[in-house]
Amino acid sequence: MLEDFLLGSLKNYYKRWLLTRQSAHHKMIKVNYIKEYCEILDPYVALKDMHWEDHKCKYRYTGGYANFHLMRMSKGLYIDTLPKLGLYKEADTDETILEHFKSIGNDRYGQDEGIFEPDRPYNLFCLQMARTKDYDNTVKALQWATQNKQYTIFRAHPCPGDATFYAPLWGHFMKLGLLSEYTILVEGKRSEEMVKYADRVISSDSAVSFKAAIMGKPVIQMRDNNMMVDIVPTIPDLDGCLEVEPIPQEQLTQWLTWFYHCVCHDFHGEGYAEKLIRKLKFYEDGHSDKDLHSWKYLKNLGHI
């Protein structure tokens, strides 16, 4: 395509990434990870073969789930498709991993500066896209909160844009009779306190689920194609979500160990460039997507 021709090579892809995120400061500040990622792989992969959005490309990549610097690269697994495979169950357990994640932000993008101060117990619902799939789940959550008299705060996405801007929709929801004393929209507040004080955290499939799990909160997601589908219950209609308990620490620790070593490339860690290139060469040698997300398989290859 002409745009690829003008960019020339993978190392220049960050320019396209920036262009489509000009109105989202909290996303734009992550561009250095995109730039460095593409510079590392530029000598080995053509621009047409590696893409953030194009699902037809040979390789796919994206910023890390919950922490942008934990970059992901695959042929689609755990980026486009997030199946419930239970691969984490074969992983060894790193007893320090939970404390590691507790020590970092666990926010995918930059956050608003406002500090949330609750005045009563609440459920937290994390708003995502204003498009059909997330819009429909938001409607269900609004109905659930009112029908069950569950005071629920609906937190606006920290990166407002056409696809994530819910403020105008709140008036629309009012006209539809979906709002009540139990449904409150909150904007401009960072996630830390909102998750900390919540009784439980609910969303379509927000990465805030990761932060909530680390903080020991009950987590519910409404769509099963998500990164944490192995350990977070999917409840499309929210029926029974009040009975959901926090993820057992032993299970969470094992999942985190697998996630960190088999899914992520830690751009704050040692030797991340070499590990990324090595994984690319595993793909080039014919190893499958599933194999390269298997703890035992990667350990046998000497990658872990």
N, C-alpha and C positions, 0 to 999 in steps of 0.2 A: 504494500500500500504506500501511497505517496508520503504519508506522515513518517513511516519507517525509513523511507529513502532520505528524507530531510534530516532525521535524527542520526542516521548513519550506523550507529552501533549501540549495543546494549548499555554501554556506560553513559549514554546520553538520555536514557529512558526517564530519568528523574525529572527532566523538563516537562514531559507529557504528564507525569504524575502531579507535578505542581500546578500545571495549567488547569486541571480539573478540580483542584481543591483551593483555589484562590480565596474563596469566601469563608474558608474554615481554618482559622488560625491554629486551633488546637490540633489539627491534622498536619498543617504545613510545617510545624516545628519538628516533625519527625522525618523530614526529607533527607537528612544526612544519612539515616539508615538505608534508605532506598538508594541513594547515590553510592554509598560504599558497597552495598550488596552487588549492584550492577557492575561496579568497577572490578570487584573480585572475580566475577564470572565472565566478564567481557571477553577475555582471551579464549574462552572455551565454548561459548554459546552465542549464536546469532540472535539479533534482536527479534526476529520473526519467530524464534523457537521458545522464547521465555516472556511471559506476560503476567501482569497483575490481574487484569479483568478477562482476557480472552480465554475461554474455557477450551478452545480447540488447539491451543498451543501445545508443543511437545512437553514443556515444563511450566509449572505454575508456581507463583510465589506470593507471599503476603506478609504483612507485619504480624508480629506475634499476637497470640490470643491473650488479652488482658495486659501484657507487657510488650510494647511494640518492638523492643530490642531483641526479643526471642523470636527471630524471623523464622518463617517456615518455607520450605521448598519441597515440591514433590511433583508427581504427574497428575495430581488432583486429589489424592487421598489426604484427609484432614485439612483440606482447603475447600474443595468443591463438594466432596462427599465426606460425611462424617458418620460412618456406620457404627453400630454397637457391636464391636468385635471382641471386647474383653482382652485385648492384647496386653493391657497393663498387668494382668494377673500373673504373667510369667516373669515379671521384672523382680530383681532384687530390691530391697528397701534401703534407701539412704535416710538414715535417721536424722540427718541435718537439713533435709530438703524443706521441711515445713517451716523451720525457723528462717531459712534463707528467703522464702517467699514472704514471710511475715515482715522481713526487714526491708522490702522494696515496695514500690507504690501500688502495683497490680492495677494500674489504669492504662488502658490501651492508648488513649490520647490525653492531651493536656486537659486540665480541669478548671472549672470556674473557681473563683476565689471565695465565694460566700461560704460561711460556716453555718451549718444547719443546727438549730437548737429546738428539739422537740418539746411539745407541751403535753403530749399524751402518747400512749403506745400506738404503734402503727405497723401495717404491712407496707413494704416498699415495692412498687412496680416500676421497672426501668423501661422508659419509652425508647423505641428504636425508630424504624422507618415509619413515615406517614403513608406509605404505600399499602396496597391491599393486604398482603400477608400479615404485616404487623398491625395495621389498622384494625383488621378483624379481631385479632387477639386482644387489642386494647379495648374494643367494644365489649368483648366477653368479660374482661377483667373489671370494667366499670359496672357491668350488670352484676357480676359476682359480689363485688364490694357492697353494693346497695342492697341486694337481695339478702345477703348474709349479715348485714349491719357490721361490716368489717372496715374500720377506718383505714383507708389506704392512700398513701401518698404516691402520686404519679410523677416520677422525676424526669424532667426534660433532658434530652440528649445534650451532652456538653459541646457538641459540634453542630449548631443549628444551621440548617440549609433547607433547600426546597424539599429534600427527602426526609428531613428529621425535624422540621419546624412544626411543633404541635400547638403553639399558642392560638393560631387562627382556627384550628380544629376544635378548640375547647368551646368556642361559641356555637359551632355546628353541633357538638355533642349536647350542649344545653338545649338547643332547639329540638333535638331528638328525644329529650327527656332522659338522658343517660347520666346526668350529673346529680349529685345529692350531697348531703352533709358528710358522706363517707368517702367522697372522691375529690381529692385535692391535688391540683397541679402545682408543682414547685419548680422554679427555674433559678439558675444562677448559683446553685450550691454545689460544692464539691462532693464527691462520693463518700469520702472517708467517714464523716459523721452520719451521713444518711444510712449507710450500711451498718455502722457500729450500733446504732440505737434501734434498728428495725427488729421486729419480731421474726420476720421471714422475708426473703427476697424472691420476687416473682418476675418473670419476663417471658417474651417470646423465646429468645435465646441469647440474651445480652451477655457480653463478657464480664459484666459486673457480677455474674454468678460465680466467677472464679474468685473474685475478691471476697464475696460473701462466704464461700466455702472455706477459704483460708481463715476467716474471722469466726468460724464456727457457727454460722447461721444456717437454718433450714433453707434449702434452695429448691425452687420449682421452676421448670421451664415448660413452655406450652408447645414447642416444636422439637421433634426428636432429631433433626439433622443439625446437631450442635456438638461442639468440641467435648463437652462433659457428659455426653449421653450415657456413657458407661456407668457413671456414678451419681448422676442427678436425675430424679424422676421426671418423666414427661407426663404432664396432666393437661391435656388440651382444653378441658372444660373447667379446670380448677376444682373439680369435685373431690373432696378428701384432702385438699392441700394443707389444711390446718393440722392434720395428723403427721405430716412429714417431719422427720427428725434431722438434725445435722448429720452430715456424712461421718461415719466412724473414723477416728483419727488414723487407725492402722490402714484402712482402705484408702483414705485420702493420701496418706504418705506414699503408699505404693504407686498410686496413680500419678502423683506428682513426679516421682522418680522416673517412671516410664515417659511421661509427657516431656520432661526436661531433656532427657537424653535421646529419645527416639523421634520426637516431633520437632523440637526446637533447635535453632542455632543461636547460641547466646552471644550477641555482639558486644557484651560486656565481659565475656569470659576469655580465657587464654586459648590461643590457637584456633579461634573460630573460623578464620579464613581457610586454613588447611583442612579443617573438618568439613566445611562446606564444599570445597573442591573435591575432597575424597568421596563424599556422598554422591556428587554429580558423576564421578567416574564409576561408582558402583552402578548407577543407572545405565551409563554408557556400556558397561560390561554385561548388561542384560538382567540384572537383579530386579525383581518386581517391586511395585509400590508397597504391597503388603509386607514383603520380606524386609524392606528397608524401614519398616516401622515396628519390626519385631525385636524385642529385647534380646532374645536368644540368638537370633540371626545376626544382628549387629555386633553382639559380643563375640560370636564366632569369627566375624570378619575383622575383629580387632578395633572396631569403631568406638566401642564403649570400654 
